Amino acid sequence: MLTVLEVIKKTAEFFTAKGIESPRLNAELLVGHALGLPRMQLYVQFERVLAEAEVTAIRELVRRRGRHEPLQYILGTVDFYGLKLKADPRALIPRPETERLVEILLERAGSEAPRRVLDLGTGTGAIALALAQAWPAAAVTAVDVSAPALALAGENRASTGMEARVTLLESDWFGAIPAEARFDLIVSNPPYLSGAEWAQAGAEVRDHEPNGALVAAEEGLAAARAILRAAPSFLAPGAWLALETGAGQHRALAAAAAQTGWARTESLADLTGRDRYLLAWPGTA
């Protein structure tokens, strides 16, 4: 029979051959998940001999990861800004870039926390739930056109205890938002990959994550442009818009903002130095 350490080593070697990034870390996380152990506890059980049923359970997880199924979908959870959220193929996996967007929003708002927030294309609910946690007085509305994604956001809302704080609404961007509604902040991580970019993406993205949450028409710009056109009608005086975007899109989006009456835009880089976040203020700001 195999020990914990032997299984981890064999799994890491298999992942290396399959081109999986961070093979040892992936191996440890999957073995720990199969055994119901936090990763750090594996280190004190390296010499433990595994039962056949345990090896079988690990083997199934390893097989899935070897086919480049995302680790978060296999584990069933993702950590996002201090929250543990359920993750599955109903929605895009929240990325560190989106965590950085939340950080930017909190930094920019400072002590003037928005009271009414709209999260467009909420997916797992990550942005909406993180902002609701950070801003206890805020009422957050989170919308998504995908009913399965919205159901997942509902499960995450319940698990984080945010039922009274976050309203979920099935909507194609602003389609189901009442015309009289006004928000102090509108935020979105819309689809922004072009079809060509999606075709060149790794198997984890291309074969497993929802295409509709990733790809937009007009070379990846259609969703952001639609939001820029419609958002001013739903902003309260002094309110603003924040978008996560694709790198290299800001010149086109700034032009689109100028054409639709936004007074000012600002581009911010992600942690790799690429333009990633577009902030915008309407003409009345």
ChimeraX attribute file (.defattr): number of C-alpha atoms within 10 A of each C-alpha:
attribute: neighborCount
match mode: 1-to-1
recipient: residues
	/A:1	9
	/A:2	14
	/A:3	15
	/A:4	22
	/A:5	19
	/A:6	16
	/A:7	21
	/A:8	25
	/A:9	15
	/A:10	13
	/A:11	24
	/A:12	21
	/A:13	15
	/A:14	18
	/A:15	23
	/A:16	15
	/A:17	11
	/A:18	14
	/A:19	11
	/A:20	18
	/A:21	10
	/A:22	11
	/A:23	20
	/A:24	19
	/A:25	13
	/A:26	19
	/A:27	25
	/A:28	24
	/A:29	20
	/A:30	25
	/A:31	27
	/A:32	19
	/A:33	18
	/A:34	18
	/A:35	17
	/A:36	10
	/A:37	15
	/A:38	13
	/A:39	16
	/A:40	11
	/A:41	11
	/A:42	19
	/A:43	12
	/A:44	9
	/A:45	13
	/A:46	14
	/A:47	13
	/A:48	13
	/A:49	16
	/A:50	17
	/A:51	11
	/A:52	11
	/A:53	9
	/A:54	14
	/A:55	19
	/A:56	13
	/A:57	15
	/A:58	21
	/A:59	17
	/A:60	12
	/A:61	19
	/A:62	23
	/A:63	14
	/A:64	14
	/A:65	21
	/A:66	18
	/A:67	14
	/A:68	19
	/A:69	20
	/A:70	22
	/A:71	20
	/A:72	17
	/A:73	20
	/A:74	16
	/A:75	16
	/A:76	14
	/A:77	16
	/A:78	20
	/A:79	16
	/A:80	19
	/A:81	20
	/A:82	9
	/A:83	16
	/A:84	14
	/A:85	26
	/A:86	23
	/A:87	25
	/A:88	21
	/A:89	17
	/A:90	21
	/A:91	26
	/A:92	22
	/A:93	25
	/A:94	20
	/A:95	12
	/A:96	14
	/A:97	18
	/A:98	21
	/A:99	17
	/A:100	18
	/A:101	23
	/A:102	22
	/A:103	15
	/A:104	16
	/A:105	18
	/A:106	17
	/A:107	11
	/A:108	11
	/A:109	12
	/A:110	10
	/A:111	9
	/A:112	9
	/A:113	20
	/A:114	22
	/A:115	15
	/A:116	19
	/A:117	24
	/A:118	27
	/A:119	25
	/A:120	26
	/A:121	26
	/A:122	30
	/A:123	31
	/A:124	29
	/A:125	29
	/A:126	29
	/A:127	27
	/A:128	31
	/A:129	29
	/A:130	18
	/A:131	23
	/A:132	20
	/A:133	19
	/A:134	14
	/A:135	18
	/A:136	11
	/A:137	13
	/A:138	18
	/A:139	19
	/A:140	27
	/A:141	22
	/A:142	27
	/A:143	30
	/A:144	25
	/A:145	21
	/A:146	18
	/A:147	15
	/A:148	16
	/A:149	25
	/A:150	25
	/A:151	19
	/A:152	22
	/A:153	29
	/A:154	21
	/A:155	17
	/A:156	22
	/A:157	24
	/A:158	13
	/A:159	14
	/A:160	15
	/A:161	13
	/A:162	17
	/A:163	15
	/A:164	10
	/A:165	18
	/A:166	25
	/A:167	16
	/A:168	20
	/A:169	17
	/A:170	20
	/A:171	18
	/A:172	14
	/A:173	20
	/A:174	20
	/A:175	12
	/A:176	12
	/A:177	17
	/A:178	9
	/A:179	10
	/A:180	7
	/A:181	11
	/A:182	20
	/A:183	24
	/A:184	19
	/A:185	24
	/A:186	25
	/A:187	25
	/A:188	25
	/A:189	25
	/A:190	26
	/A:191	23
	/A:192	26
	/A:193	24
	/A:194	19
	/A:195	17
	/A:196	11
	/A:197	15
	/A:198	18
	/A:199	13
	/A:200	11
	/A:201	13
	/A:202	12
	/A:203	15
	/A:204	15
	/A:205	19
	/A:206	15
	/A:207	15
	/A:208	17
	/A:209	20
	/A:210	16
	/A:211	17
	/A:212	14
	/A:213	23
	/A:214	21
	/A:215	22
	/A:216	20
	/A:217	13
	/A:218	13
	/A:219	14
	/A:220	23
	/A:221	23
	/A:222	19
	/A:223	19
	/A:224	24
	/A:225	18
	/A:226	13
	/A:227	20
	/A:228	23
	/A:229	15
	/A:230	14
	/A:231	21
	/A:232	24
	/A:233	14
	/A:234	20
	/A:235	24
	/A:236	17
	/A:237	15
	/A:238	13
	/A:239	21
	/A:240	22
	/A:241	23
	/A:242	23
	/A:243	22
	/A:244	23
	/A:245	25
	/A:246	20
	/A:247	15
	/A:248	11
	/A:249	18
	/A:250	20
	/A:251	11
	/A:252	11
	/A:253	20
	/A:254	21
	/A:255	13
	/A:256	18
	/A:257	22
	/A:258	16
	/A:259	12
	/A:260	17
	/A:261	15
	/A:262	22
	/A:263	14
	/A:264	14
	/A:265	19
	/A:266	12
	/A:267	19
	/A:268	16
	/A:269	14
	/A:270	17
	/A:271	11
	/A:272	8
	/A:273	9
	/A:274	13
	/A:275	19
	/A:276	23
	/A:277	25
	/A:278	21
	/A:279	18
	/A:280	24
	/A:281	21
	/A:282	24
	/A:283	14
	/A:284	13
	/A:285	14
